[in-house]
Amino acid sequence: MKNKLLALGVGGTILAILCCFTPLLPVVLTALGLTGLLGVVYSDAVLLPILAGFLILTGYAIWRQKTQK
């Protein structure tokens, strides 16, 4: 379970970083036909809190691994 939590945190962090700093999100939403969501989702008010949440989750998973040893 602890490795799954760490994998989720790291994977989410990488995905959020890619969506924040590259044009990956508009390309994916356009390919899926969801271009109307770009105005809502592709803003710093949405992406940065998601990035912060995944960073906190990653930190928690690492802390949990260290305390269980």
mmJSON file of the N, C-alpha and C atoms, coordinates in Angstrom:
{"data_MODEL":{"atom_site":{
"group_PDB":["ATOM","ATOM","ATOM","ATOM","ATOM","ATOM","ATOM","ATOM","ATOM","ATOM","ATOM","ATOM","ATOM","ATOM","ATOM","ATOM","ATOM","ATOM","ATOM","ATOM","ATOM","ATOM","ATOM","ATOM","ATOM","ATOM","ATOM","ATOM","ATOM","ATOM","ATOM","ATOM","ATOM","ATOM","ATOM","ATOM","ATOM","ATOM","ATOM","ATOM","ATOM","ATOM","ATOM","ATOM","ATOM","ATOM","ATOM","ATOM","ATOM","ATOM","ATOM","ATOM","ATOM","ATOM","ATOM","ATOM","ATOM","ATOM","ATOM","ATOM","ATOM","ATOM","ATOM","ATOM","ATOM","ATOM","ATOM","ATOM","ATOM","ATOM","ATOM","ATOM","ATOM","ATOM","ATOM","ATOM","ATOM","ATOM","ATOM","ATOM","ATOM","ATOM","ATOM","ATOM","ATOM","ATOM","ATOM","ATOM","ATOM","ATOM","ATOM","ATOM","ATOM","ATOM","ATOM","ATOM","ATOM","ATOM","ATOM","ATOM","ATOM","ATOM","ATOM","ATOM","ATOM","ATOM","ATOM","ATOM","ATOM","ATOM","ATOM","ATOM","ATOM","ATOM","ATOM","ATOM","ATOM","ATOM","ATOM","ATOM","ATOM","ATOM","ATOM","ATOM","ATOM","ATOM","ATOM","ATOM","ATOM","ATOM","ATOM","ATOM","ATOM","ATOM","ATOM","ATOM","ATOM","ATOM","ATOM","ATOM","ATOM","ATOM","ATOM","ATOM","ATOM","ATOM","ATOM","ATOM","ATOM","ATOM","ATOM","ATOM","ATOM","ATOM","ATOM","ATOM","ATOM","ATOM","ATOM","ATOM","ATOM","ATOM","ATOM","ATOM","ATOM","ATOM","ATOM","ATOM","ATOM","ATOM","ATOM","ATOM","ATOM","ATOM","ATOM","ATOM","ATOM","ATOM","ATOM","ATOM","ATOM","ATOM","ATOM","ATOM","ATOM","ATOM","ATOM","ATOM","ATOM","ATOM","ATOM","ATOM","ATOM","ATOM","ATOM","ATOM","ATOM","ATOM","ATOM","ATOM","ATOM","ATOM","ATOM","ATOM","ATOM","ATOM","ATOM"],
"id":[1,2,3,4,5,6,7,8,9,10,11,12,13,14,15,16,17,18,19,20,21,22,23,24,25,26,27,28,29,30,31,32,33,34,35,36,37,38,39,40,41,42,43,44,45,46,47,48,49,50,51,52,53,54,55,56,57,58,59,60,61,62,63,64,65,66,67,68,69,70,71,72,73,74,75,76,77,78,79,80,81,82,83,84,85,86,87,88,89,90,91,92,93,94,95,96,97,98,99,100,101,102,103,104,105,106,107,108,109,110,111,112,113,114,115,116,117,118,119,120,121,122,123,124,125,126,127,128,129,130,131,132,133,134,135,136,137,138,139,140,141,142,143,144,145,146,147,148,149,150,151,152,153,154,155,156,157,158,159,160,161,162,163,164,165,166,167,168,169,170,171,172,173,174,175,176,177,178,179,180,181,182,183,184,185,186,187,188,189,190,191,192,193,194,195,196,197,198,199,200,201,202,203,204,205,206,207],
"type_symbol":["N","C","C","N","C","C","N","C","C","N","C","C","N","C","C","N","C","C","N","C","C","N","C","C","N","C","C","N","C","C","N","C","C","N","C","C","N","C","C","N","C","C","N","C","C","N","C","C","N","C","C","N","C","C","N","C","C","N","C","C","N","C","C","N","C","C","N","C","C","N","C","C","N","C","C","N","C","C","N","C","C","N","C","C","N","C","C","N","C","C","N","C","C","N","C","C","N","C","C","N","C","C","N","C","C","N","C","C","N","C","C","N","C","C","N","C","C","N","C","C","N","C","C","N","C","C","N","C","C","N","C","C","N","C","C","N","C","C","N","C","C","N","C","C","N","C","C","N","C","C","N","C","C","N","C","C","N","C","C","N","C","C","N","C","C","N","C","C","N","C","C","N","C","C","N","C","C","N","C","C","N","C","C","N","C","C","N","C","C","N","C","C","N","C","C","N","C","C","N","C","C","N","C","C","N","C","C"],
"label_atom_id":["N","CA","C","N","CA","C","N","CA","C","N","CA","C","N","CA","C","N","CA","C","N","CA","C","N","CA","C","N","CA","C","N","CA","C","N","CA","C","N","CA","C","N","CA","C","N","CA","C","N","CA","C","N","CA","C","N","CA","C","N","CA","C","N","CA","C","N","CA","C","N","CA","C","N","CA","C","N","CA","C","N","CA","C","N","CA","C","N","CA","C","N","CA","C","N","CA","C","N","CA","C","N","CA","C","N","CA","C","N","CA","C","N","CA","C","N","CA","C","N","CA","C","N","CA","C","N","CA","C","N","CA","C","N","CA","C","N","CA","C","N","CA","C","N","CA","C","N","CA","C","N","CA","C","N","CA","C","N","CA","C","N","CA","C","N","CA","C","N","CA","C","N","CA","C","N","CA","C","N","CA","C","N","CA","C","N","CA","C","N","CA","C","N","CA","C","N","CA","C","N","CA","C","N","CA","C","N","CA","C","N","CA","C","N","CA","C","N","CA","C","N","CA","C","N","CA","C","N","CA","C","N","CA","C","N","CA","C","N","CA","C"],
"label_alt_id":[null,null,null,null,null,null,null,null,null,null,null,null,null,null,null,null,null,null,null,null,null,null,null,null,null,null,null,null,null,null,null,null,null,null,null,null,null,null,null,null,null,null,null,null,null,null,null,null,null,null,null,null,null,null,null,null,null,null,null,null,null,null,null,null,null,null,null,null,null,null,null,null,null,null,null,null,null,null,null,null,null,null,null,null,null,null,null,null,null,null,null,null,null,null,null,null,null,null,null,null,null,null,null,null,null,null,null,null,null,null,null,null,null,null,null,null,null,null,null,null,null,null,null,null,null,null,null,null,null,null,null,null,null,null,null,null,null,null,null,null,null,null,null,null,null,null,null,null,null,null,null,null,null,null,null,null,null,null,null,null,null,null,null,null,null,null,null,null,null,null,null,null,null,null,null,null,null,null,null,null,null,null,null,null,null,null,null,null,null,null,null,null,null,null,null,null,null,null,null,null,null,null,null,null,null,null,null],
"label_comp_id":["MET","MET","MET","LYS","LYS","LYS","ASN","ASN","ASN","LYS","LYS","LYS","LEU","LEU","LEU","LEU","LEU","LEU","ALA","ALA","ALA","LEU","LEU","LEU","GLY","GLY","GLY","VAL","VAL","VAL","GLY","GLY","GLY","GLY","GLY","GLY","THR","THR","THR","ILE","ILE","ILE","LEU","LEU","LEU","ALA","ALA","ALA","ILE","ILE","ILE","LEU","LEU","LEU","CYS","CYS","CYS","CYS","CYS","CYS","PHE","PHE","PHE","THR","THR","THR","PRO","PRO","PRO","LEU","LEU","LEU","LEU","LEU","LEU","PRO","PRO","PRO","VAL","VAL","VAL","VAL","VAL","VAL","LEU","LEU","LEU","THR","THR","THR","ALA","ALA","ALA","LEU","LEU","LEU","GLY","GLY","GLY","LEU","LEU","LEU","THR","THR","THR","GLY","GLY","GLY","LEU","LEU","LEU","LEU","LEU","LEU","GLY","GLY","GLY","VAL","VAL","VAL","VAL","VAL","VAL","TYR","TYR","TYR","SER","SER","SER","ASP","ASP","ASP","ALA","ALA","ALA","VAL","VAL","VAL","LEU","LEU","LEU","LEU","LEU","LEU","PRO","PRO","PRO","ILE","ILE","ILE","LEU","LEU","LEU","ALA","ALA","ALA","GLY","GLY","GLY","PHE","PHE","PHE","LEU","LEU","LEU","ILE","ILE","ILE","LEU","LEU","LEU","THR","THR","THR","GLY","GLY","GLY","TYR","TYR","TYR","ALA","ALA","ALA","ILE","ILE","ILE","TRP","TRP","TRP","ARG","ARG","ARG","GLN","GLN","GLN","LYS","LYS","LYS","THR","THR","THR","GLN","GLN","GLN","LYS","LYS","LYS"],
"label_asym_id":["A","A","A","A","A","A","A","A","A","A","A","A","A","A","A","A","A","A","A","A","A","A","A","A","A","A","A","A","A","A","A","A","A","A","A","A","A","A","A","A","A","A","A","A","A","A","A","A","A","A","A","A","A","A","A","A","A","A","A","A","A","A","A","A","A","A","A","A","A","A","A","A","A","A","A","A","A","A","A","A","A","A","A","A","A","A","A","A","A","A","A","A","A","A","A","A","A","A","A","A","A","A","A","A","A","A","A","A","A","A","A","A","A","A","A","A","A","A","A","A","A","A","A","A","A","A","A","A","A","A","A","A","A","A","A","A","A","A","A","A","A","A","A","A","A","A","A","A","A","A","A","A","A","A","A","A","A","A","A","A","A","A","A","A","A","A","A","A","A","A","A","A","A","A","A","A","A","A","A","A","A","A","A","A","A","A","A","A","A","A","A","A","A","A","A","A","A","A","A","A","A","A","A","A","A","A","A"],
"label_entity_id":["1","1","1","1","1","1","1","1","1","1","1","1","1","1","1","1","1","1","1","1","1","1","1","1","1","1","1","1","1","1","1","1","1","1","1","1","1","1","1","1","1","1","1","1","1","1","1","1","1","1","1","1","1","1","1","1","1","1","1","1","1","1","1","1","1","1","1","1","1","1","1","1","1","1","1","1","1","1","1","1","1","1","1","1","1","1","1","1","1","1","1","1","1","1","1","1","1","1","1","1","1","1","1","1","1","1","1","1","1","1","1","1","1","1","1","1","1","1","1","1","1","1","1","1","1","1","1","1","1","1","1","1","1","1","1","1","1","1","1","1","1","1","1","1","1","1","1","1","1","1","1","1","1","1","1","1","1","1","1","1","1","1","1","1","1","1","1","1","1","1","1","1","1","1","1","1","1","1","1","1","1","1","1","1","1","1","1","1","1","1","1","1","1","1","1","1","1","1","1","1","1","1","1","1","1","1","1"],
"label_seq_id":[1,1,1,2,2,2,3,3,3,4,4,4,5,5,5,6,6,6,7,7,7,8,8,8,9,9,9,10,10,10,11,11,11,12,12,12,13,13,13,14,14,14,15,15,15,16,16,16,17,17,17,18,18,18,19,19,19,20,20,20,21,21,21,22,22,22,23,23,23,24,24,24,25,25,25,26,26,26,27,27,27,28,28,28,29,29,29,30,30,30,31,31,31,32,32,32,33,33,33,34,34,34,35,35,35,36,36,36,37,37,37,38,38,38,39,39,39,40,40,40,41,41,41,42,42,42,43,43,43,44,44,44,45,45,45,46,46,46,47,47,47,48,48,48,49,49,49,50,50,50,51,51,51,52,52,52,53,53,53,54,54,54,55,55,55,56,56,56,57,57,57,58,58,58,59,59,59,60,60,60,61,61,61,62,62,62,63,63,63,64,64,64,65,65,65,66,66,66,67,67,67,68,68,68,69,69,69],
"pdbx_PDB_ins_code":[null,null,null,null,null,null,null,null,null,null,null,null,null,null,null,null,null,null,null,null,null,null,null,null,null,null,null,null,null,null,null,null,null,null,null,null,null,null,null,null,null,null,null,null,null,null,null,null,null,null,null,null,null,null,null,null,null,null,null,null,null,null,null,null,null,null,null,null,null,null,null,null,null,null,null,null,null,null,null,null,null,null,null,null,null,null,null,null,null,null,null,null,null,null,null,null,null,null,null,null,null,null,null,null,null,null,null,null,null,null,null,null,null,null,null,null,null,null,null,null,null,null,null,null,null,null,null,null,null,null,null,null,null,null,null,null,null,null,null,null,null,null,null,null,null,null,null,null,null,null,null,null,null,null,null,null,null,null,null,null,null,null,null,null,null,null,null,null,null,null,null,null,null,null,null,null,null,null,null,null,null,null,null,null,null,null,null,null,null,null,null,null,null,null,null,null,null,null,null,null,null,null,null,null,null,null,null],
"Cartn_x":[0.819,0.0,0.858,1.961,2.779,3.458,3.814,4.415,3.382,2.135,1.078,0.819,0.863,0.655,1.777,2.996,4.133,4.058,3.685,3.561,2.47,1.354,0.278,0.74,1.437,1.922,2.926,3.888,4.91,4.302,3.455,2.807,1.929,1.162,0.315,1.124,2.232,3.103,3.693,4.166,4.75,3.7,2.514,1.441,1.04,0.94,0.576,1.66,2.929,4.021,3.985,3.748,3.664,2.505,1.386,0.234,0.425,1.172,1.387,2.391,3.454,4.574,4.748,3.905,3.948,2.526,2.369,1.013,0.404,0.691,0.181,-1.329,-1.835,-3.261,-4.149,-3.844,-4.681,-4.655,-3.509,-3.404,-4.261,-4.191,-4.962,-6.46,-6.853,-8.282,-8.821,-8.007,-8.43,-8.585,-7.668,-7.741,-8.971,-9.366,-10.542,-11.846,-11.758,-12.957,-13.533,-12.732,-13.185,-12.582,-12.506,-11.878,-12.605,-13.879,-14.643,-14.178,-13.489,-13.004,-11.702,-11.079,-9.787,-9.851,-10.908,-11.022,-11.153,-11.689,-11.91,-10.707,-10.212,-9.184,-7.775,-7.529,-6.167,-5.898,-5.913,-5.577,-4.779,-4.016,-3.185,-4.013,-5.219,-6.076,-6.511,-6.452,-6.832,-5.6,-4.635,-3.493,-2.511,-2.264,-1.299,-1.769,-3.043,-3.479,-3.426,-3.69,-3.558,-2.105,-1.184,0.243,0.651,0.182,0.507,-0.041,-1.242,-1.826,-1.024,-0.586,0.214,1.599,2.165,3.445,3.303,2.214,1.956,1.753,1.027,0.816,2.135,3.01,4.326,5.154,5.147,5.878,5.349,4.041,3.434,3.83,3.837,4.205,5.66,6.533,7.948,8.113,7.431,7.511,6.993,5.901,5.313,6.261,6.973,7.934,9.083,9.541,10.672,10.28,9.065,8.659,8.308,7.957,7.604,8.826,9.984,11.192,11.818],
"Cartn_y":[-1.198,0.0,1.255,1.252,2.453,2.796,1.779,2.053,2.609,2.193,2.709,4.181,4.553,5.942,6.825,6.351,7.094,7.188,6.102,6.116,7.082,7.11,8.041,9.483,9.747,11.102,11.573,10.716,11.09,11.212,10.275,10.326,11.556,11.876,13.063,14.344,14.364,15.539,15.757,14.69,14.809,15.266,14.692,15.09,16.547,16.974,18.364,19.331,18.953,19.797,19.91,18.793,18.831,19.703,19.631,20.441,21.918,22.222,23.615,24.308,23.632,24.298,23.963,23.128,22.821,22.899,22.97,22.999,21.602,20.714,19.342,19.289,20.018,19.963,20.442,21.563,21.948,20.925,20.313,19.307,18.093,17.634,16.453,16.75,17.904,18.241,18.432,18.983,19.124,17.765,16.865,15.527,14.76,15.029,14.358,15.066,16.215,16.963,17.776,18.083,18.829,20.224,20.88,22.187,23.229,23.062,24.007,24.09,23.076,23.082,23.847,24.276,24.945,26.214,26.98,28.214,27.978,26.843,26.536,25.83,24.824,23.949,24.504,25.134,25.564,26.952,27.045,28.294,27.955,28.92,28.695,28.49,29.013,28.862,27.415,26.611,25.199,24.311,24.548,23.65,23.735,24.919,25.039,24.386,24.501,23.746,22.222,21.775,20.335,19.913,20.719,20.428,20.406,21.372,21.417,20.188,19.768,18.584,17.326,17.152,15.97,16.041,17.243,17.366,17.009,17.43,17.076,15.575,14.962,13.515,12.761,13.234,12.611,12.731,13.915,14.108,13.235,13.097,12.238,10.779,10.323,8.936,8.666,9.621,9.457,9.472,10.385,10.453,9.162,8.623,7.397,6.209,6.147,5.071,5.149,6.366,6.523,6.184,6.517,6.251,4.787,4.051,2.636,1.719,2.246,1.399,1.331],
"Cartn_z":[0.0,0.0,0.0,0.745,0.851,-0.468,-1.258,-2.556,-3.53,-3.413,-4.271,-3.97,-2.711,-2.321,-2.863,-2.766,-3.297,-4.813,-5.475,-6.931,-7.378,-6.672,-6.995,-6.811,-5.732,-5.471,-6.504,-6.833,-7.814,-9.209,-9.569,-10.883,-11.036,-10.028,-10.062,-10.102,-9.365,-9.375,-10.761,-11.385,-12.72,-13.726,-13.654,-14.564,-14.358,-13.114,-12.828,-13.295,-13.13,-13.609,-15.125,-15.798,-17.257,-17.733,-17.043,-17.44,-17.1,-16.049,-15.665,-16.581,-16.939,-17.588,-19.064,-19.624,-21.053,-21.596,-22.889,-23.461,-23.606,-22.693,-22.77,-22.562,-21.602,-21.285,-22.439,-23.1,-24.245,-25.382,-25.615,-26.677,-26.34,-25.103,-24.69,-24.713,-24.184,-24.178,-25.591,-26.471,-27.86,-28.524,-28.254,-28.834,-28.333,-27.104,-26.543,-26.884,-27.548,-27.907,-26.761,-25.784,-24.611,-24.565,-25.699,-25.791,-24.947,-24.712,-23.908,-22.461,-21.991,-20.608,-20.426,-21.504,-21.392,-20.55,-20.689,-19.914,-18.427,-18.056,-16.639,-16.03,-16.715,-16.146,-16.339,-17.473,-17.801,-17.22,-15.908,-15.232,-13.98,-13.533,-12.353,-11.094,-11.07,-9.897,-9.702,-10.745,-10.652,-10.593,-11.483,-11.608,-10.439,-9.928,-8.831,-7.529,-7.134,-5.95,-6.156,-7.378,-7.659,-7.511,-8.04,-7.901,-6.426,-5.655,-4.228,-3.499,-3.847,-3.215,-3.491,-4.745,-5.065,-4.426,-4.291,-3.593,-2.115,-1.501,-0.101,0.037,-0.895,-0.869,-1.01,-1.885,-2.055,-0.783,-0.196,1.06,2.177,2.266,3.274,3.065,1.815,1.534,1.896,1.607,1.968,3.476,4.157,5.619,6.249,5.694,6.222,6.053,4.925,4.715,5.716,5.993,6.92,8.359,8.762,10.136,10.38,9.349,9.513,9.543,9.189,9.187,10.542],
"occupancy":[1.0,1.0,1.0,1.0,1.0,1.0,1.0,1.0,1.0,1.0,1.0,1.0,1.0,1.0,1.0,1.0,1.0,1.0,1.0,1.0,1.0,1.0,1.0,1.0,1.0,1.0,1.0,1.0,1.0,1.0,1.0,1.0,1.0,1.0,1.0,1.0,1.0,1.0,1.0,1.0,1.0,1.0,1.0,1.0,1.0,1.0,1.0,1.0,1.0,1.0,1.0,1.0,1.0,1.0,1.0,1.0,1.0,1.0,1.0,1.0,1.0,1.0,1.0,1.0,1.0,1.0,1.0,1.0,1.0,1.0,1.0,1.0,1.0,1.0,1.0,1.0,1.0,1.0,1.0,1.0,1.0,1.0,1.0,1.0,1.0,1.0,1.0,1.0,1.0,1.0,1.0,1.0,1.0,1.0,1.0,1.0,1.0,1.0,1.0,1.0,1.0,1.0,1.0,1.0,1.0,1.0,1.0,1.0,1.0,1.0,1.0,1.0,1.0,1.0,1.0,1.0,1.0,1.0,1.0,1.0,1.0,1.0,1.0,1.0,1.0,1.0,1.0,1.0,1.0,1.0,1.0,1.0,1.0,1.0,1.0,1.0,1.0,1.0,1.0,1.0,1.0,1.0,1.0,1.0,1.0,1.0,1.0,1.0,1.0,1.0,1.0,1.0,1.0,1.0,1.0,1.0,1.0,1.0,1.0,1.0,1.0,1.0,1.0,1.0,1.0,1.0,1.0,1.0,1.0,1.0,1.0,1.0,1.0,1.0,1.0,1.0,1.0,1.0,1.0,1.0,1.0,1.0,1.0,1.0,1.0,1.0,1.0,1.0,1.0,1.0,1.0,1.0,1.0,1.0,1.0,1.0,1.0,1.0,1.0,1.0,1.0,1.0,1.0,1.0,1.0,1.0,1.0],
"B_iso_or_equiv":[0.0,0.0,0.0,0.0,0.0,0.0,0.0,0.0,0.0,0.0,0.0,0.0,0.0,0.0,0.0,0.0,0.0,0.0,0.0,0.0,0.0,0.0,0.0,0.0,0.0,0.0,0.0,0.0,0.0,0.0,0.0,0.0,0.0,0.0,0.0,0.0,0.0,0.0,0.0,0.0,0.0,0.0,0.0,0.0,0.0,0.0,0.0,0.0,0.0,0.0,0.0,0.0,0.0,0.0,0.0,0.0,0.0,0.0,0.0,0.0,0.0,0.0,0.0,0.0,0.0,0.0,0.0,0.0,0.0,0.0,0.0,0.0,0.0,0.0,0.0,0.0,0.0,0.0,0.0,0.0,0.0,0.0,0.0,0.0,0.0,0.0,0.0,0.0,0.0,0.0,0.0,0.0,0.0,0.0,0.0,0.0,0.0,0.0,0.0,0.0,0.0,0.0,0.0,0.0,0.0,0.0,0.0,0.0,0.0,0.0,0.0,0.0,0.0,0.0,0.0,0.0,0.0,0.0,0.0,0.0,0.0,0.0,0.0,0.0,0.0,0.0,0.0,0.0,0.0,0.0,0.0,0.0,0.0,0.0,0.0,0.0,0.0,0.0,0.0,0.0,0.0,0.0,0.0,0.0,0.0,0.0,0.0,0.0,0.0,0.0,0.0,0.0,0.0,0.0,0.0,0.0,0.0,0.0,0.0,0.0,0.0,0.0,0.0,0.0,0.0,0.0,0.0,0.0,0.0,0.0,0.0,0.0,0.0,0.0,0.0,0.0,0.0,0.0,0.0,0.0,0.0,0.0,0.0,0.0,0.0,0.0,0.0,0.0,0.0,0.0,0.0,0.0,0.0,0.0,0.0,0.0,0.0,0.0,0.0,0.0,0.0,0.0,0.0,0.0,0.0,0.0,0.0],
"pdbx_formal_charge":[null,null,null,null,null,null,null,null,null,null,null,null,null,null,null,null,null,null,null,null,null,null,null,null,null,null,null,null,null,null,null,null,null,null,null,null,null,null,null,null,null,null,null,null,null,null,null,null,null,null,null,null,null,null,null,null,null,null,null,null,null,null,null,null,null,null,null,null,null,null,null,null,null,null,null,null,null,null,null,null,null,null,null,null,null,null,null,null,null,null,null,null,null,null,null,null,null,null,null,null,null,null,null,null,null,null,null,null,null,null,null,null,null,null,null,null,null,null,null,null,null,null,null,null,null,null,null,null,null,null,null,null,null,null,null,null,null,null,null,null,null,null,null,null,null,null,null,null,null,null,null,null,null,null,null,null,null,null,null,null,null,null,null,null,null,null,null,null,null,null,null,null,null,null,null,null,null,null,null,null,null,null,null,null,null,null,null,null,null,null,null,null,null,null,null,null,null,null,null,null,null,null,null,null,null,null,null],
"auth_seq_id":[1,1,1,2,2,2,3,3,3,4,4,4,5,5,5,6,6,6,7,7,7,8,8,8,9,9,9,10,10,10,11,11,11,12,12,12,13,13,13,14,14,14,15,15,15,16,16,16,17,17,17,18,18,18,19,19,19,20,20,20,21,21,21,22,22,22,23,23,23,24,24,24,25,25,25,26,26,26,27,27,27,28,28,28,29,29,29,30,30,30,31,31,31,32,32,32,33,33,33,34,34,34,35,35,35,36,36,36,37,37,37,38,38,38,39,39,39,40,40,40,41,41,41,42,42,42,43,43,43,44,44,44,45,45,45,46,46,46,47,47,47,48,48,48,49,49,49,50,50,50,51,51,51,52,52,52,53,53,53,54,54,54,55,55,55,56,56,56,57,57,57,58,58,58,59,59,59,60,60,60,61,61,61,62,62,62,63,63,63,64,64,64,65,65,65,66,66,66,67,67,67,68,68,68,69,69,69],
"auth_comp_id":["MET","MET","MET","LYS","LYS","LYS","ASN","ASN","ASN","LYS","LYS","LYS","LEU","LEU","LEU","LEU","LEU","LEU","ALA","ALA","ALA","LEU","LEU","LEU","GLY","GLY","GLY","VAL","VAL","VAL","GLY","GLY","GLY","GLY","GLY","GLY","THR","THR","THR","ILE","ILE","ILE","LEU","LEU","LEU","ALA","ALA","ALA","ILE","ILE","ILE","LEU","LEU","LEU","CYS","CYS","CYS","CYS","CYS","CYS","PHE","PHE","PHE","THR","THR","THR","PRO","PRO","PRO","LEU","LEU","LEU","LEU","LEU","LEU","PRO","PRO","PRO","VAL","VAL","VAL","VAL","VAL","VAL","LEU","LEU","LEU","THR","THR","THR","ALA","ALA","ALA","LEU","LEU","LEU","GLY","GLY","GLY","LEU","LEU","LEU","THR","THR","THR","GLY","GLY","GLY","LEU","LEU","LEU","LEU","LEU","LEU","GLY","GLY","GLY","VAL","VAL","VAL","VAL","VAL","VAL","TYR","TYR","TYR","SER","SER","SER","ASP","ASP","ASP","ALA","ALA","ALA","VAL","VAL","VAL","LEU","LEU","LEU","LEU","LEU","LEU","PRO","PRO","PRO","ILE","ILE","ILE","LEU","LEU","LEU","ALA","ALA","ALA","GLY","GLY","GLY","PHE","PHE","PHE","LEU","LEU","LEU","ILE","ILE","ILE","LEU","LEU","LEU","THR","THR","THR","GLY","GLY","GLY","TYR","TYR","TYR","ALA","ALA","ALA","ILE","ILE","ILE","TRP","TRP","TRP","ARG","ARG","ARG","GLN","GLN","GLN","LYS","LYS","LYS","THR","THR","THR","GLN","GLN","GLN","LYS","LYS","LYS"],
"auth_asym_id":["A","A","A","A","A","A","A","A","A","A","A","A","A","A","A","A","A","A","A","A","A","A","A","A","A","A","A","A","A","A","A","A","A","A","A","A","A","A","A","A","A","A","A","A","A","A","A","A","A","A","A","A","A","A","A","A","A","A","A","A","A","A","A","A","A","A","A","A","A","A","A","A","A","A","A","A","A","A","A","A","A","A","A","A","A","A","A","A","A","A","A","A","A","A","A","A","A","A","A","A","A","A","A","A","A","A","A","A","A","A","A","A","A","A","A","A","A","A","A","A","A","A","A","A","A","A","A","A","A","A","A","A","A","A","A","A","A","A","A","A","A","A","A","A","A","A","A","A","A","A","A","A","A","A","A","A","A","A","A","A","A","A","A","A","A","A","A","A","A","A","A","A","A","A","A","A","A","A","A","A","A","A","A","A","A","A","A","A","A","A","A","A","A","A","A","A","A","A","A","A","A","A","A","A","A","A","A"],
"auth_atom_id":["N","CA","C","N","CA","C","N","CA","C","N","CA","C","N","CA","C","N","CA","C","N","CA","C","N","CA","C","N","CA","C","N","CA","C","N","CA","C","N","CA","C","N","CA","C","N","CA","C","N","CA","C","N","CA","C","N","CA","C","N","CA","C","N","CA","C","N","CA","C","N","CA","C","N","CA","C","N","CA","C","N","CA","C","N","CA","C","N","CA","C","N","CA","C","N","CA","C","N","CA","C","N","CA","C","N","CA","C","N","CA","C","N","CA","C","N","CA","C","N","CA","C","N","CA","C","N","CA","C","N","CA","C","N","CA","C","N","CA","C","N","CA","C","N","CA","C","N","CA","C","N","CA","C","N","CA","C","N","CA","C","N","CA","C","N","CA","C","N","CA","C","N","CA","C","N","CA","C","N","CA","C","N","CA","C","N","CA","C","N","CA","C","N","CA","C","N","CA","C","N","CA","C","N","CA","C","N","CA","C","N","CA","C","N","CA","C","N","CA","C","N","CA","C","N","CA","C","N","CA","C","N","CA","C","N","CA","C","N","CA","C"],
"pdbx_PDB_model_num":[1,1,1,1,1,1,1,1,1,1,1,1,1,1,1,1,1,1,1,1,1,1,1,1,1,1,1,1,1,1,1,1,1,1,1,1,1,1,1,1,1,1,1,1,1,1,1,1,1,1,1,1,1,1,1,1,1,1,1,1,1,1,1,1,1,1,1,1,1,1,1,1,1,1,1,1,1,1,1,1,1,1,1,1,1,1,1,1,1,1,1,1,1,1,1,1,1,1,1,1,1,1,1,1,1,1,1,1,1,1,1,1,1,1,1,1,1,1,1,1,1,1,1,1,1,1,1,1,1,1,1,1,1,1,1,1,1,1,1,1,1,1,1,1,1,1,1,1,1,1,1,1,1,1,1,1,1,1,1,1,1,1,1,1,1,1,1,1,1,1,1,1,1,1,1,1,1,1,1,1,1,1,1,1,1,1,1,1,1,1,1,1,1,1,1,1,1,1,1,1,1,1,1,1,1,1,1]
}}}
